[in-house]
Amino acid sequence: MALVQWSNDLSVHVSEMDKQHQKLIGMINELHDAMSKGKGKEVVGKIVEGLLTYTKTHFSEEEKLMDKHDYPDADAQKKMHKVFIDKASQFKRELESGTLGLTITVSDFLSDWLKNHIQKEDKKYGPYLNQLGVK
């Protein structure tokens, strides 16, 4: 069963960003499902690789959208994105070195990102961009 169900509460009301956030939620759910079956170690590498790919696409597109529309908190967003990218890169290094407990660490990090970044910080740009006609 999915840990996170997509709902309007998670929406930033910018279609492309919502689609990309749904991909991240898919990764969270995939990891959670594997962990609940005792197979977290088997998928955590795939999830970490997915995160590295996701960050390149999603953050780039999100930042371009913010820059294009002079979003006032763009610099703060970029700093938070850098933290995520650095953390995903750290996960990859830890995975390669065989760090124990990485599955739980990745899961906790992603859940925290969902609650504290997407649901708080990203939600702020939705109304700003909507008023400029970005849906």
PyRosetta script that sets phi, psi and omega in degrees:
from pyrosetta import init, pose_from_sequence

init()
pose = pose_from_sequence("MALVQWSNDLSVHVSEMDKQHQKLIGMINELHDAMSKGKGKEVVGKIVEGLLTYTKTHFSEEEKLMDKHDYPDADAQKKMHKVFIDKASQFKRELESGTLGLTITVSDFLSDWLKNHIQKEDKKYGPYLNQLGVK")
pose.set_psi(1, 140.5)
pose.set_omega(1, -176.9)
pose.set_phi(2, -65.7)
pose.set_psi(2, 139.4)
pose.set_omega(2, 175.5)
pose.set_phi(3, -74.8)
pose.set_psi(3, -40.1)
pose.set_omega(3, -177.3)
pose.set_phi(4, -124.2)
pose.set_psi(4, 125.8)
pose.set_omega(4, 174.7)
pose.set_phi(5, -101.8)
pose.set_psi(5, 132.9)
pose.set_omega(5, 176.9)
pose.set_phi(6, -64.5)
pose.set_psi(6, 135.7)
pose.set_omega(6, 177.0)
pose.set_phi(7, -149.0)
pose.set_psi(7, 169.4)
pose.set_omega(7, 178.4)
pose.set_phi(8, -60.0)
pose.set_psi(8, -27.4)
pose.set_omega(8, 178.4)
pose.set_phi(9, -62.6)
pose.set_psi(9, -26.2)
pose.set_omega(9, 179.7)
pose.set_phi(10, -89.5)
pose.set_psi(10, -14.9)
pose.set_omega(10, -175.7)
pose.set_phi(11, -68.7)
pose.set_psi(11, 139.7)
pose.set_omega(11, 171.5)
pose.set_phi(12, -97.7)
pose.set_psi(12, -0.7)
pose.set_omega(12, 177.4)
pose.set_phi(13, 64.9)
pose.set_psi(13, 31.2)
pose.set_omega(13, 170.0)
pose.set_phi(14, -128.1)
pose.set_psi(14, 107.9)
pose.set_omega(14, -167.9)
pose.set_phi(15, -48.1)
pose.set_psi(15, -52.3)
pose.set_omega(15, -176.6)
pose.set_phi(16, -64.6)
pose.set_psi(16, -38.8)
pose.set_omega(16, 179.3)
pose.set_phi(17, -69.0)
pose.set_psi(17, -37.4)
pose.set_omega(17, 176.8)
pose.set_phi(18, -62.1)
pose.set_psi(18, -42.4)
pose.set_omega(18, 178.6)
pose.set_phi(19, -60.1)
pose.set_psi(19, -42.6)
pose.set_omega(19, -179.4)
pose.set_phi(20, -69.8)
pose.set_psi(20, -38.6)
pose.set_omega(20, 176.7)
pose.set_phi(21, -63.2)
pose.set_psi(21, -33.8)
pose.set_omega(21, 177.5)
pose.set_phi(22, -64.5)
pose.set_psi(22, -33.2)
pose.set_omega(22, 176.2)
pose.set_phi(23, -64.3)
pose.set_psi(23, -41.6)
pose.set_omega(23, 178.3)
pose.set_phi(24, -64.0)
pose.set_psi(24, -42.2)
pose.set_omega(24, 177.7)
pose.set_phi(25, -62.0)
pose.set_psi(25, -36.8)
pose.set_omega(25, 175.0)
pose.set_phi(26, -59.5)
pose.set_psi(26, -41.2)
pose.set_omega(26, 178.1)
pose.set_phi(27, -67.0)
pose.set_psi(27, -41.0)
pose.set_omega(27, 177.5)
pose.set_phi(28, -59.5)
pose.set_psi(28, -46.3)
pose.set_omega(28, -179.0)
pose.set_phi(29, -66.8)
pose.set_psi(29, -38.8)
pose.set_omega(29, 178.5)
pose.set_phi(30, -62.5)
pose.set_psi(30, -44.2)
pose.set_omega(30, 179.1)
pose.set_phi(31, -65.6)
pose.set_psi(31, -44.7)
pose.set_omega(31, 179.7)
pose.set_phi(32, -60.3)
pose.set_psi(32, -44.9)
pose.set_omega(32, -180.0)
pose.set_phi(33, -61.0)
pose.set_psi(33, -44.8)
pose.set_omega(33, 179.2)
pose.set_phi(34, -63.5)
pose.set_psi(34, -42.1)
pose.set_omega(34, 179.5)
pose.set_phi(35, -62.8)
pose.set_psi(35, -39.7)
pose.set_omega(35, -178.9)
pose.set_phi(36, -66.3)
pose.set_psi(36, -19.8)
pose.set_omega(36, 177.9)
pose.set_phi(37, -101.2)
pose.set_psi(37, 7.1)
pose.set_omega(37, -179.4)
pose.set_phi(38, 73.9)
pose.set_psi(38, 21.5)
pose.set_omega(38, -176.8)
pose.set_phi(39, -119.2)
pose.set_psi(39, 21.4)
pose.set_omega(39, -178.4)
pose.set_phi(40, -57.5)
pose.set_psi(40, -42.3)
pose.set_omega(40, -179.6)
pose.set_phi(41, -60.7)
pose.set_psi(41, -29.0)
pose.set_omega(41, -177.2)
pose.set_phi(42, -74.6)
pose.set_psi(42, -23.7)
pose.set_omega(42, -177.4)
pose.set_phi(43, -112.8)
pose.set_psi(43, -11.5)
pose.set_omega(43, -174.5)
pose.set_phi(44, -60.5)
pose.set_psi(44, -34.8)
pose.set_omega(44, 177.7)
pose.set_phi(45, -62.8)
pose.set_psi(45, -44.3)
pose.set_omega(45, 177.2)
pose.set_phi(46, -61.9)
pose.set_psi(46, -40.5)
pose.set_omega(46, -179.8)
pose.set_phi(47, -66.1)
pose.set_psi(47, -45.0)
pose.set_omega(47, 179.6)
pose.set_phi(48, -61.6)
pose.set_psi(48, -44.0)
pose.set_omega(48, 177.1)
pose.set_phi(49, -61.4)
pose.set_psi(49, -42.1)
pose.set_omega(49, 177.6)
pose.set_phi(50, -61.2)
pose.set_psi(50, -38.9)
pose.set_omega(50, 178.5)
pose.set_phi(51, -64.4)
pose.set_psi(51, -41.3)
pose.set_omega(51, 179.8)
pose.set_phi(52, -63.6)
pose.set_psi(52, -40.8)
pose.set_omega(52, 176.8)
pose.set_phi(53, -67.5)
pose.set_psi(53, -44.8)
pose.set_omega(53, -179.6)
pose.set_phi(54, -57.6)
pose.set_psi(54, -45.2)
pose.set_omega(54, -176.5)
pose.set_phi(55, -63.5)
pose.set_psi(55, -37.4)
pose.set_omega(55, -179.6)
pose.set_phi(56, -62.4)
pose.set_psi(56, -44.6)
pose.set_omega(56, -177.7)
pose.set_phi(57, -78.2)
pose.set_psi(57, -56.4)
pose.set_omega(57, -172.1)
pose.set_phi(58, -63.1)
pose.set_psi(58, -52.3)
pose.set_omega(58, -176.3)
pose.set_phi(59, -64.3)
pose.set_psi(59, -37.6)
pose.set_omega(59, 177.8)
pose.set_phi(60, -60.8)
pose.set_psi(60, -48.3)
pose.set_omega(60, -178.7)
pose.set_phi(61, -67.8)
pose.set_psi(61, -39.6)
pose.set_omega(61, 179.9)
pose.set_phi(62, -64.8)
pose.set_psi(62, -43.6)
pose.set_omega(62, -179.4)
pose.set_phi(63, -68.0)
pose.set_psi(63, -38.1)
pose.set_omega(63, 176.3)
pose.set_phi(64, -61.7)
pose.set_psi(64, -42.3)
pose.set_omega(64, 178.8)
pose.set_phi(65, -62.6)
pose.set_psi(65, -43.5)
pose.set_omega(65, 178.9)
pose.set_phi(66, -64.6)
pose.set_psi(66, -44.9)
pose.set_omega(66, -179.8)
pose.set_phi(67, -64.0)
pose.set_psi(67, -43.4)
pose.set_omega(67, -178.8)
pose.set_phi(68, -58.2)
pose.set_psi(68, -34.6)
pose.set_omega(68, -175.9)
pose.set_phi(69, -107.8)
pose.set_psi(69, 16.9)
pose.set_omega(69, 177.0)
pose.set_phi(70, 50.8)
pose.set_psi(70, 45.8)
pose.set_omega(70, 178.5)
pose.set_phi(71, -62.6)
pose.set_psi(71, 124.7)
pose.set_omega(71, -172.4)
pose.set_phi(72, -64.3)
pose.set_psi(72, -25.4)
pose.set_omega(72, -179.6)
pose.set_phi(73, -101.3)
pose.set_psi(73, 20.4)
pose.set_omega(73, -177.3)
pose.set_phi(74, -59.3)
pose.set_psi(74, -41.5)
pose.set_omega(74, -178.4)
pose.set_phi(75, -63.8)
pose.set_psi(75, -40.6)
pose.set_omega(75, 178.1)
pose.set_phi(76, -64.0)
pose.set_psi(76, -41.3)
pose.set_omega(76, 177.6)
pose.set_phi(77, -60.4)
pose.set_psi(77, -45.1)
pose.set_omega(77, -178.7)
pose.set_phi(78, -61.1)
pose.set_psi(78, -38.3)
pose.set_omega(78, 178.3)
pose.set_phi(79, -65.2)
pose.set_psi(79, -41.3)
pose.set_omega(79, 178.2)
pose.set_phi(80, -66.7)
pose.set_psi(80, -37.5)
pose.set_omega(80, 177.4)
pose.set_phi(81, -63.1)
pose.set_psi(81, -40.3)
pose.set_omega(81, 179.0)
pose.set_phi(82, -60.8)
pose.set_psi(82, -40.7)
pose.set_omega(82, 177.5)
pose.set_phi(83, -60.4)
pose.set_psi(83, -43.3)
pose.set_omega(83, 179.5)
pose.set_phi(84, -63.5)
pose.set_psi(84, -47.0)
pose.set_omega(84, -179.7)
pose.set_phi(85, -59.9)
pose.set_psi(85, -45.1)
pose.set_omega(85, 179.0)
pose.set_phi(86, -61.5)
pose.set_psi(86, -40.4)
pose.set_omega(86, -179.5)
pose.set_phi(87, -67.1)
pose.set_psi(87, -43.4)
pose.set_omega(87, 178.2)
pose.set_phi(88, -62.0)
pose.set_psi(88, -39.1)
pose.set_omega(88, 177.6)
pose.set_phi(89, -66.5)
pose.set_psi(89, -38.1)
pose.set_omega(89, 176.3)
pose.set_phi(90, -63.4)
pose.set_psi(90, -42.1)
pose.set_omega(90, 177.5)
pose.set_phi(91, -58.3)
pose.set_psi(91, -41.5)
pose.set_omega(91, -179.5)
pose.set_phi(92, -63.0)
pose.set_psi(92, -44.2)
pose.set_omega(92, 178.6)
pose.set_phi(93, -62.6)
pose.set_psi(93, -42.6)
pose.set_omega(93, -179.9)
pose.set_phi(94, -65.8)
pose.set_psi(94, -38.4)
pose.set_omega(94, 177.8)
pose.set_phi(95, -61.2)
pose.set_psi(95, -45.0)
pose.set_omega(95, -178.9)
pose.set_phi(96, -66.4)
pose.set_psi(96, -28.9)
pose.set_omega(96, -179.5)
pose.set_phi(97, -91.4)
pose.set_psi(97, -1.2)
pose.set_omega(97, 176.1)
pose.set_phi(98, 79.9)
pose.set_psi(98, 26.4)
pose.set_omega(98, 179.2)
pose.set_phi(99, -57.4)
pose.set_psi(99, 133.4)
pose.set_omega(99, 178.9)
pose.set_phi(100, -81.2)
pose.set_psi(100, 151.0)
pose.set_omega(100, 176.4)
pose.set_phi(101, 76.3)
pose.set_psi(101, 11.6)
pose.set_omega(101, -176.2)
pose.set_phi(102, -66.0)
pose.set_psi(102, -33.7)
pose.set_omega(102, -178.2)
pose.set_phi(103, -58.5)
pose.set_psi(103, -47.7)
pose.set_omega(103, -179.8)
pose.set_phi(104, -66.4)
pose.set_psi(104, -40.4)
pose.set_omega(104, 179.8)
pose.set_phi(105, -61.2)
pose.set_psi(105, -45.2)
pose.set_omega(105, 178.9)
pose.set_phi(106, -64.0)
pose.set_psi(106, -45.7)
pose.set_omega(106, 179.9)
pose.set_phi(107, -60.0)
pose.set_psi(107, -46.3)
pose.set_omega(107, 179.3)
pose.set_phi(108, -63.1)
pose.set_psi(108, -41.7)
pose.set_omega(108, 179.8)
pose.set_phi(109, -62.1)
pose.set_psi(109, -45.3)
pose.set_omega(109, -178.6)
pose.set_phi(110, -66.5)
pose.set_psi(110, -40.4)
pose.set_omega(110, 177.5)
pose.set_phi(111, -63.2)
pose.set_psi(111, -41.5)
pose.set_omega(111, 178.1)
pose.set_phi(112, -64.7)
pose.set_psi(112, -40.9)
pose.set_omega(112, 179.2)
pose.set_phi(113, -62.2)
pose.set_psi(113, -41.5)
pose.set_omega(113, 179.2)
pose.set_phi(114, -61.5)
pose.set_psi(114, -47.9)
pose.set_omega(114, -177.0)
pose.set_phi(115, -71.8)
pose.set_psi(115, -42.8)
pose.set_omega(115, -171.1)
pose.set_phi(116, -99.3)
pose.set_psi(116, -18.0)
pose.set_omega(116, 177.5)
pose.set_phi(117, -106.7)
pose.set_psi(117, -61.5)
pose.set_omega(117, -175.6)
pose.set_phi(118, -64.0)
pose.set_psi(118, -48.2)
pose.set_omega(118, -175.6)
pose.set_phi(119, -76.5)
pose.set_psi(119, -14.8)
pose.set_omega(119, 178.9)
pose.set_phi(120, -113.7)
pose.set_psi(120, -62.6)
pose.set_omega(120, -173.6)
pose.set_phi(121, -71.6)
pose.set_psi(121, -48.6)
pose.set_omega(121, -178.0)
pose.set_phi(122, -67.1)
pose.set_psi(122, -31.9)
pose.set_omega(122, 179.0)
pose.set_phi(123, -60.8)
pose.set_psi(123, -23.8)
pose.set_omega(123, -178.9)
pose.set_phi(124, -70.2)
pose.set_psi(124, -33.5)
pose.set_omega(124, -176.4)
pose.set_phi(125, -79.9)
pose.set_psi(125, -20.6)
pose.set_omega(125, -179.8)
pose.set_phi(126, -54.2)
pose.set_psi(126, -58.9)
pose.set_omega(126, -179.6)
pose.set_phi(127, -60.3)
pose.set_psi(127, -37.3)
pose.set_omega(127, 179.3)
pose.set_phi(128, -61.4)
pose.set_psi(128, -49.3)
pose.set_omega(128, -179.1)
pose.set_phi(129, -70.6)
pose.set_psi(129, -36.2)
pose.set_omega(129, 178.4)
pose.set_phi(130, -59.3)
pose.set_psi(130, -41.9)
pose.set_omega(130, -179.1)
pose.set_phi(131, -66.9)
pose.set_psi(131, -17.4)
pose.set_omega(131, 176.7)
pose.set_phi(132, -95.1)
pose.set_psi(132, 5.5)
pose.set_omega(132, 176.4)
pose.set_phi(133, 93.1)
pose.set_psi(133, 4.3)
pose.set_omega(133, 178.4)
pose.set_phi(134, -86.6)
pose.set_psi(134, 121.2)
pose.set_omega(134, -179.8)
pose.set_phi(135, -116.9)
pose.dump_pdb("model.pdb")
